[in-house]
């Protein structure tokens, strides 16, 4: 995912500041964030997104919830943990 300036501006608490030409507009009396604050927030947002890659990969790999519940019903929670959850967690380990 690629974050853009408006994402950072919104994350800094500036919302609903869009003008009719889709450019950021700030009401009178509102000090806009500095370019360095925007760039720092963009870097923070991107780092948070990148750090969750393992979670997105895991989510895509797990079978549908219905299948998981069926596995638990027929085989028990221990089997589900060992045969459904653990292989995915091993494939996409949590960093750190």
N, CA, C and O atoms as CSV, one atom per row, in Angstrom:
chain,resi,resn,atom,element,x,y,z
A,1,UNK,N,N,0.851,-1.176,0.000
A,1,UNK,CA,C,0.000,0.000,0.000
A,1,UNK,C,C,0.888,1.228,0.000
A,1,UNK,O,O,1.909,1.274,0.687
A,2,UNK,N,N,0.502,2.189,-0.753
A,2,UNK,CA,C,1.243,3.444,-0.827
A,2,UNK,C,C,0.385,4.535,-0.208
A,2,UNK,O,O,-0.701,4.842,-0.700
A,3,UNK,N,N,0.882,5.114,0.871
A,3,UNK,CA,C,0.164,6.204,1.517
A,3,UNK,C,C,0.465,7.508,0.799
A,3,UNK,O,O,1.541,7.686,0.227
A,4,UNK,N,N,-0.510,8.425,0.839
A,4,UNK,CA,C,-0.340,9.723,0.197
A,4,UNK,C,C,-0.500,10.825,1.240
A,4,UNK,O,O,-0.892,10.564,2.377
A,5,UNK,N,N,-0.197,12.038,0.848
A,5,UNK,CA,C,-0.211,13.174,1.761
A,5,UNK,C,C,-1.519,13.291,2.526
A,5,UNK,O,O,-1.504,13.573,3.724
A,6,UNK,N,N,-2.640,13.083,1.868
A,6,UNK,CA,C,-3.923,13.237,2.556
A,6,UNK,C,C,-4.087,12.198,3.667
A,6,UNK,O,O,-4.738,12.476,4.674
A,7,UNK,N,N,-3.503,10.999,3.498
A,7,UNK,CA,C,-3.548,9.993,4.560
A,7,UNK,C,C,-2.815,10.508,5.796
A,7,UNK,O,O,-3.305,10.384,6.918
A,8,UNK,N,N,-1.639,11.087,5.574
A,8,UNK,CA,C,-0.853,11.606,6.684
A,8,UNK,C,C,-1.551,12.784,7.349
A,8,UNK,O,O,-1.576,12.883,8.575
A,9,UNK,N,N,-2.118,13.676,6.542
A,9,UNK,CA,C,-2.812,14.841,7.087
A,9,UNK,C,C,-3.988,14.392,7.944
A,9,UNK,O,O,-4.202,14.931,9.030
A,10,UNK,N,N,-4.752,13.411,7.467
A,10,UNK,CA,C,-5.882,12.889,8.244
A,10,UNK,C,C,-5.389,12.215,9.520
A,10,UNK,O,O,-5.998,12.385,10.576
A,11,UNK,N,N,-4.292,11.450,9.441
A,11,UNK,CA,C,-3.750,10.768,10.621
A,11,UNK,C,C,-3.217,11.762,11.644
A,11,UNK,O,O,-3.150,11.453,12.833
A,12,UNK,N,N,-2.843,12.939,11.194
A,12,UNK,CA,C,-2.389,13.990,12.108
A,12,UNK,C,C,-3.561,14.729,12.756
A,12,UNK,O,O,-3.361,15.626,13.574
A,13,UNK,N,N,-4.777,14.348,12.386
A,13,UNK,CA,C,-5.960,14.940,13.007
A,13,UNK,C,C,-6.632,16.024,12.192
A,13,UNK,O,O,-7.576,16.654,12.670
A,14,UNK,N,N,-6.182,16.255,11.000
A,14,UNK,CA,C,-6.800,17.246,10.131
A,14,UNK,C,C,-7.764,16.523,9.206
A,14,UNK,O,O,-7.330,15.821,8.292
A,15,UNK,N,N,-9.035,16.677,9.420
A,15,UNK,CA,C,-10.033,16.001,8.599
A,15,UNK,C,C,-10.983,17.021,7.988
A,15,UNK,O,O,-11.139,18.129,8.500
A,16,UNK,N,N,-11.604,16.638,6.905
A,16,UNK,CA,C,-12.578,17.496,6.221
A,16,UNK,C,C,-11.971,18.834,5.795
A,16,UNK,O,O,-12.583,19.888,5.968
A,17,UNK,N,N,-10.778,18.778,5.244
A,17,UNK,CA,C,-10.146,19.994,4.777
A,17,UNK,C,C,-9.943,19.968,3.270
A,17,UNK,O,O,-8.931,20.446,2.757
A,18,UNK,N,N,-10.927,19.399,2.563
A,18,UNK,CA,C,-10.805,19.311,1.108
A,18,UNK,C,C,-11.563,20.449,0.457
A,18,UNK,O,O,-12.714,20.726,0.795
A,19,UNK,N,N,-10.910,21.092,-0.466
A,19,UNK,CA,C,-11.549,22.157,-1.215
A,19,UNK,C,C,-12.295,21.591,-2.412
A,19,UNK,O,O,-12.225,20.391,-2.675
A,20,UNK,N,N,-13.009,22.446,-3.142
A,20,UNK,CA,C,-13.788,21.987,-4.294
A,20,UNK,C,C,-12.933,21.411,-5.415
A,20,UNK,O,O,-13.429,20.632,-6.229
A,21,UNK,N,N,-11.665,21.779,-5.470
A,21,UNK,CA,C,-10.787,21.275,-6.521
A,21,UNK,C,C,-9.966,20.067,-6.050
A,21,UNK,O,O,-8.956,19.719,-6.661
A,22,UNK,N,N,-10.413,19.431,-4.950
A,22,UNK,CA,C,-9.746,18.254,-4.367
A,22,UNK,C,C,-8.331,18.537,-3.855
A,22,UNK,O,O,-7.513,17.626,-3.735
A,23,UNK,N,N,-8.058,19.782,-3.561
A,23,UNK,CA,C,-6.793,20.139,-2.926
A,23,UNK,C,C,-7.056,20.398,-1.450
A,23,UNK,O,O,-8.149,20.810,-1.061
A,24,UNK,N,N,-6.048,20.152,-0.646
A,24,UNK,CA,C,-6.191,20.408,0.783
A,24,UNK,C,C,-6.398,21.896,1.019
A,24,UNK,O,O,-5.651,22.730,0.506
A,25,UNK,N,N,-7.409,22.211,1.791
A,25,UNK,CA,C,-7.698,23.593,2.171
A,25,UNK,C,C,-7.877,23.612,3.676
A,25,UNK,O,O,-8.525,22.728,4.237
A,26,UNK,N,N,-7.320,24.590,4.321
A,26,UNK,CA,C,-7.449,24.716,5.769
A,26,UNK,C,C,-8.240,25.969,6.088
A,26,UNK,O,O,-8.012,27.015,5.481
A,27,UNK,N,N,-9.171,25.878,7.037
A,27,UNK,CA,C,-9.947,27.061,7.405
A,27,UNK,C,C,-9.037,28.146,7.996
A,27,UNK,O,O,-7.941,27.866,8.482
A,28,UNK,N,N,-9.515,29.369,7.941
A,28,UNK,CA,C,-8.767,30.468,8.551
A,28,UNK,C,C,-8.506,30.158,10.019
A,28,UNK,O,O,-9.388,29.667,10.725
A,29,UNK,N,N,-7.319,30.440,10.462
A,29,UNK,CA,C,-6.964,30.225,11.856
A,29,UNK,C,C,-6.398,28.845,12.143
A,29,UNK,O,O,-5.920,28.595,13.250
A,30,UNK,N,N,-6.443,27.942,11.168
A,30,UNK,CA,C,-5.900,26.597,11.362
A,30,UNK,C,C,-4.511,26.558,10.738
A,30,UNK,O,O,-4.339,26.839,9.552
A,31,UNK,N,N,-3.527,26.206,11.552
A,31,UNK,CA,C,-2.163,26.085,11.057
A,31,UNK,C,C,-1.985,24.705,10.452
A,31,UNK,O,O,-2.119,23.702,11.152
A,32,UNK,N,N,-1.686,24.640,9.165
A,32,UNK,CA,C,-1.507,23.335,8.536
A,32,UNK,C,C,-0.251,22.637,9.070
A,32,UNK,O,O,0.667,23.296,9.558
A,33,UNK,N,N,-0.215,21.319,8.977
A,33,UNK,CA,C,0.981,20.615,9.426
A,33,UNK,C,C,2.162,20.950,8.513
A,33,UNK,O,O,1.990,21.263,7.335
A,34,UNK,N,N,3.345,20.878,9.079
A,34,UNK,CA,C,4.549,21.160,8.296
A,34,UNK,C,C,4.836,19.990,7.358
A,34,UNK,O,O,4.355,18.875,7.559
A,35,UNK,N,N,5.614,20.270,6.352
A,35,UNK,CA,C,5.989,19.207,5.412
A,35,UNK,C,C,6.760,18.104,6.136
A,35,UNK,O,O,6.586,16.924,5.831
A,36,UNK,N,N,7.607,18.480,7.089
A,36,UNK,CA,C,8.366,17.463,7.823
A,36,UNK,C,C,7.443,16.615,8.695
A,36,UNK,O,O,7.678,15.417,8.850
A,37,UNK,N,N,6.392,17.218,9.269
A,37,UNK,CA,C,5.426,16.450,10.066
A,37,UNK,C,C,4.663,15.481,9.165
A,37,UNK,O,O,4.412,14.338,9.547
A,38,UNK,N,N,4.300,15.934,7.985
A,38,UNK,CA,C,3.596,15.067,7.029
A,38,UNK,C,C,4.490,13.920,6.596
A,38,UNK,O,O,4.052,12.770,6.558
A,39,UNK,N,N,5.746,14.224,6.269
A,39,UNK,CA,C,6.672,13.172,5.839
A,39,UNK,C,C,6.938,12.169,6.954
A,39,UNK,O,O,7.033,10.968,6.700
A,40,UNK,N,N,7.059,12.653,8.180
A,40,UNK,CA,C,7.275,11.752,9.315
A,40,UNK,C,C,6.060,10.846,9.512
A,40,UNK,O,O,6.213,9.656,9.785
A,41,UNK,N,N,4.861,11.403,9.374
A,41,UNK,CA,C,3.646,10.596,9.530
A,41,UNK,C,C,3.523,9.591,8.392
A,41,UNK,O,O,3.105,8.455,8.618
A,42,UNK,N,N,3.875,9.986,7.182
A,42,UNK,CA,C,3.860,9.051,6.053
A,42,UNK,C,C,4.798,7.873,6.325
A,42,UNK,O,O,4.434,6.721,6.089
A,43,UNK,N,N,5.990,8.158,6.816
A,43,UNK,CA,C,6.952,7.096,7.132
A,43,UNK,C,C,6.418,6.190,8.234
A,43,UNK,O,O,6.580,4.971,8.173
A,44,UNK,N,N,5.785,6.780,9.236
A,44,UNK,CA,C,5.205,5.996,10.337
A,44,UNK,C,C,4.084,5.089,9.839
A,44,UNK,O,O,4.034,3.910,10.190
A,45,UNK,N,N,3.187,5.636,9.025
A,45,UNK,CA,C,2.087,4.843,8.482
A,45,UNK,C,C,2.605,3.685,7.638
A,45,UNK,O,O,2.107,2.564,7.736
A,46,UNK,N,N,3.606,3.960,6.809
A,46,UNK,CA,C,4.155,2.918,5.947
A,46,UNK,C,C,4.846,1.843,6.772
A,46,UNK,O,O,4.715,0.656,6.473
A,47,UNK,N,N,5.577,2.240,7.803
A,47,UNK,CA,C,6.267,1.267,8.662
A,47,UNK,C,C,5.259,0.376,9.381
A,47,UNK,O,O,5.471,-0.831,9.495
A,48,UNK,N,N,4.160,0.965,9.870
A,48,UNK,CA,C,3.115,0.181,10.536
A,48,UNK,C,C,2.492,-0.813,9.560
A,48,UNK,O,O,2.259,-1.969,9.914
A,49,UNK,N,N,2.223,-0.372,8.347
A,49,UNK,CA,C,1.643,-1.245,7.332
A,49,UNK,C,C,2.597,-2.388,6.996
A,49,UNK,O,O,2.195,-3.551,6.948
A,50,UNK,N,N,3.854,-2.049,6.765
A,50,UNK,CA,C,4.849,-3.064,6.412
A,50,UNK,C,C,5.032,-4.082,7.527
A,50,UNK,O,O,5.229,-5.268,7.259
A,51,UNK,N,N,4.968,-3.633,8.769
A,51,UNK,CA,C,5.162,-4.524,9.915
A,51,UNK,C,C,4.033,-5.548,10.052
A,51,UNK,O,O,4.195,-6.553,10.743
A,52,UNK,N,N,2.914,-5.307,9.412
A,52,UNK,CA,C,1.774,-6.221,9.497
A,52,UNK,C,C,1.660,-7.154,8.294
A,52,UNK,O,O,0.631,-7.805,8.109
A,53,UNK,N,N,2.702,-7.223,7.482
A,53,UNK,CA,C,2.673,-8.092,6.307
A,53,UNK,C,C,2.414,-9.547,6.692
A,53,UNK,O,O,1.653,-10.245,6.022
A,54,UNK,N,N,3.047,-9.999,7.769
A,54,UNK,CA,C,2.858,-11.388,8.208
A,54,UNK,C,C,1.389,-11.655,8.541
A,54,UNK,O,O,0.875,-12.731,8.236
A,55,UNK,N,N,0.714,-10.698,9.156
A,55,UNK,CA,C,-0.690,-10.882,9.546
A,55,UNK,C,C,-1.585,-10.958,8.307
A,55,UNK,O,O,-2.506,-11.772,8.253
A,56,UNK,N,N,-1.312,-10.106,7.312
A,56,UNK,CA,C,-2.103,-10.159,6.079
A,56,UNK,C,C,-1.872,-11.476,5.345
A,56,UNK,O,O,-2.803,-12.045,4.776
A,57,UNK,N,N,-0.642,-11.954,5.358
A,57,UNK,CA,C,-0.325,-13.230,4.712
A,57,UNK,C,C,-1.024,-14.384,5.422
A,57,UNK,O,O,-1.579,-15.273,4.776
A,58,UNK,N,N,-0.994,-14.368,6.745
A,58,UNK,CA,C,-1.673,-15.409,7.515
A,58,UNK,C,C,-3.170,-15.414,7.211
A,58,UNK,O,O,-3.760,-16.467,6.968
A,59,UNK,N,N,-3.773,-14.236,7.227
A,59,UNK,CA,C,-5.214,-14.148,7.011
A,59,UNK,C,C,-5.604,-14.741,5.660
A,59,UNK,O,O,-6.627,-15.416,5.547
A,60,UNK,N,N,-4.801,-14.493,4.653
A,60,UNK,CA,C,-5.097,-15.020,3.314
A,60,UNK,C,C,-4.914,-16.533,3.254
A,60,UNK,O,O,-5.544,-17.201,2.434
A,61,UNK,N,N,-4.066,-17.074,4.108
A,61,UNK,CA,C,-3.725,-18.497,4.068
A,61,UNK,C,C,-4.704,-19.371,4.854
A,61,UNK,O,O,-4.937,-20.524,4.493
A,62,UNK,N,N,-5.271,-18.824,5.922
A,62,UNK,CA,C,-6.181,-19.634,6.736
A,62,UNK,C,C,-7.408,-20.032,5.915
A,62,UNK,O,O,-7.874,-19.258,5.080
A,63,UNK,N,N,-7.931,-21.239,6.150
A,63,UNK,CA,C,-9.172,-21.630,5.470
A,63,UNK,C,C,-10.343,-20.801,5.997
A,63,UNK,O,O,-10.225,-20.149,7.035
A,64,UNK,N,N,-11.463,-20.823,5.292
A,64,UNK,CA,C,-12.642,-20.087,5.759
A,64,UNK,C,C,-13.038,-20.514,7.181
A,64,UNK,O,O,-12.796,-21.652,7.585
A,65,UNK,N,N,-13.631,-19.612,7.910
A,65,UNK,CA,C,-14.016,-19.851,9.293
A,65,UNK,C,C,-14.903,-21.085,9.430
A,65,UNK,O,O,-14.761,-21.848,10.385
A,66,UNK,N,N,-15.809,-21.282,8.487
A,66,UNK,CA,C,-16.692,-22.446,8.547
A,66,UNK,C,C,-15.897,-23.744,8.551
A,66,UNK,O,O,-16.210,-24.669,9.302
A,67,UNK,N,N,-14.865,-23.810,7.708
A,67,UNK,CA,C,-14.015,-25.006,7.661
A,67,UNK,C,C,-13.238,-25.186,8.962
A,67,UNK,O,O,-13.065,-26.307,9.442
A,68,UNK,N,N,-12.778,-24.086,9.520
A,68,UNK,CA,C,-12.040,-24.170,10.778
A,68,UNK,C,C,-12.943,-24.665,11.914
A,68,UNK,O,O,-12.539,-25.503,12.720
A,69,UNK,N,N,-14.159,-24.141,11.965
A,69,UNK,CA,C,-15.097,-24.577,13.004
A,69,UNK,C,C,-15.474,-26.047,12.816
A,69,UNK,O,O,-15.625,-26.780,13.793
A,70,UNK,N,N,-15.623,-26.470,11.581
A,70,UNK,CA,C,-15.916,-27.879,11.305
A,70,UNK,C,C,-14.755,-28.765,11.765
A,70,UNK,O,O,-14.966,-29.838,12.330
A,71,UNK,N,N,-13.548,-28.307,11.518
A,71,UNK,CA,C,-12.365,-29.055,11.964
A,71,UNK,C,C,-12.355,-29.164,13.488
A,71,UNK,O,O,-12.082,-30.235,14.030
A,72,UNK,N,N,-12.643,-28.084,14.168
A,72,UNK,CA,C,-12.687,-28.106,15.634
A,72,UNK,C,C,-13.769,-29.068,16.117
A,72,UNK,O,O,-13.539,-29.854,17.036
A,73,UNK,N,N,-14.937,-29.007,15.505
A,73,UNK,CA,C,-16.056,-29.859,15.923
A,73,UNK,C,C,-15.704,-31.348,15.781
A,73,UNK,O,O,-15.978,-32.153,16.671
A,74,UNK,N,N,-15.102,-31.684,14.659
A,74,UNK,CA,C,-14.821,-33.100,14.378
A,74,UNK,C,C,-13.509,-33.601,14.984
A,74,UNK,O,O,-13.375,-34.793,15.263
A,75,UNK,N,N,-12.541,-32.705,15.191
A,75,UNK,CA,C,-11.207,-33.144,15.594
A,75,UNK,C,C,-10.703,-32.535,16.894
A,75,UNK,O,O,-9.702,-32.992,17.446
A,76,UNK,N,N,-11.390,-31.504,17.389
A,76,UNK,CA,C,-10.976,-30.871,18.632
A,76,UNK,C,C,-10.062,-29.676,18.424
A,76,UNK,O,O,-9.471,-29.490,17.360
A,77,UNK,N,N,-9.966,-28.874,19.476
A,77,UNK,CA,C,-9.176,-27.646,19.415
A,77,UNK,C,C,-7.686,-27.951,19.268
A,77,UNK,O,O,-6.988,-27.265,18.522
A,78,UNK,N,N,-7.196,-28.964,19.966
A,78,UNK,CA,C,-5.765,-29.293,19.884
A,78,UNK,C,C,-5.370,-29.639,18.449
A,78,UNK,O,O,-4.316,-29.215,17.977
A,79,UNK,N,N,-6.205,-30.402,17.759
A,79,UNK,CA,C,-5.931,-30.754,16.366
A,79,UNK,C,C,-5.972,-29.516,15.477
A,79,UNK,O,O,-5.139,-29.365,14.584
A,80,UNK,N,N,-6.937,-28.632,15.716
A,80,UNK,CA,C,-7.051,-27.387,14.946
A,80,UNK,C,C,-5.783,-26.550,15.111
A,80,UNK,O,O,-5.227,-26.046,14.135
A,81,UNK,N,N,-5.335,-26.409,16.357
A,81,UNK,CA,C,-4.117,-25.632,16.605
A,81,UNK,C,C,-2.916,-26.250,15.901
A,81,UNK,O,O,-2.109,-25.540,15.302
A,82,UNK,N,N,-2.799,-27.576,15.973
A,82,UNK,CA,C,-1.637,-28.254,15.408
A,82,UNK,C,C,-1.676,-28.353,13.886
A,82,UNK,O,O,-0.636,-28.252,13.234
A,83,UNK,N,N,-2.860,-28.549,13.314
A,83,UNK,CA,C,-2.964,-28.841,11.882
A,83,UNK,C,C,-3.456,-27.698,11.020
A,83,UNK,O,O,-3.273,-27.721,9.803
A,84,UNK,N,N,-4.074,-26.700,11.623
A,84,UNK,CA,C,-4.582,-25.561,10.851
A,84,UNK,C,C,-3.797,-24.296,11.186
A,84,UNK,O,O,-3.298,-23.615,10.290
A,85,UNK,N,N,-3.689,-23.988,12.458
A,85,UNK,CA,C,-3.080,-22.722,12.872
A,85,UNK,C,C,-1.553,-22.767,12.798
A,85,UNK,O,O,-0.941,-21.889,12.190
A,86,UNK,N,N,-0.943,-23.759,13.398
A,86,UNK,CA,C,0.524,-23.808,13.500
A,86,UNK,C,C,1.229,-23.791,12.147
A,86,UNK,O,O,2.204,-23.056,11.990
A,87,UNK,N,N,0.776,-24.573,11.157
A,87,UNK,CA,C,1.474,-24.511,9.861
A,87,UNK,C,C,1.480,-23.108,9.243
A,87,UNK,O,O,2.468,-22.698,8.634
A,88,UNK,N,N,0.385,-22.384,9.401
A,88,UNK,CA,C,0.317,-21.031,8.839
A,88,UNK,C,C,1.230,-20.094,9.628
A,88,UNK,O,O,1.950,-19.282,9.047
A,89,UNK,N,N,1.194,-20.214,10.958
A,89,UNK,CA,C,2.059,-19.367,11.774
A,89,UNK,C,C,3.533,-19.672,11.525
A,89,UNK,O,O,4.369,-18.769,11.548
A,90,UNK,N,N,3.846,-20.929,11.290
A,90,UNK,CA,C,5.232,-21.299,10.974
A,90,UNK,C,C,5.660,-20.751,9.617
A,90,UNK,O,O,6.807,-20.341,9.438
A,91,UNK,N,N,4.738,-20.748,8.672
A,91,UNK,CA,C,5.038,-20.248,7.326
A,91,UNK,C,C,5.236,-18.738,7.326
A,91,UNK,O,O,6.078,-18.210,6.601
A,92,UNK,N,N,4.439,-18.042,8.159
A,92,UNK,CA,C,4.507,-16.570,8.242
A,92,UNK,C,C,4.733,-16.168,9.697
A,92,UNK,O,O,3.794,-15.739,10.368
A,93,UNK,N,N,5.963,-16.300,10.194
A,93,UNK,CA,C,6.214,-15.981,11.599
A,93,UNK,C,C,6.110,-14.471,11.884
A,93,UNK,O,O,6.373,-13.628,11.027
A,94,UNK,N,N,5.723,-14.185,13.097
A,94,UNK,CA,C,5.648,-12.802,13.543
A,94,UNK,C,C,7.080,-12.279,13.730
A,94,UNK,O,O,7.877,-12.903,14.430
A,95,UNK,N,N,7.405,-11.154,13.115
A,95,UNK,CA,C,8.771,-10.644,13.249
A,95,UNK,C,C,9.070,-10.215,14.687
A,95,UNK,O,O,8.178,-9.848,15.452
A,96,UNK,N,N,10.333,-10.275,15.012
A,96,UNK,CA,C,10.776,-9.787,16.318
A,96,UNK,C,C,10.603,-10.774,17.346
A,96,UNK,O,O,10.928,-10.521,18.506
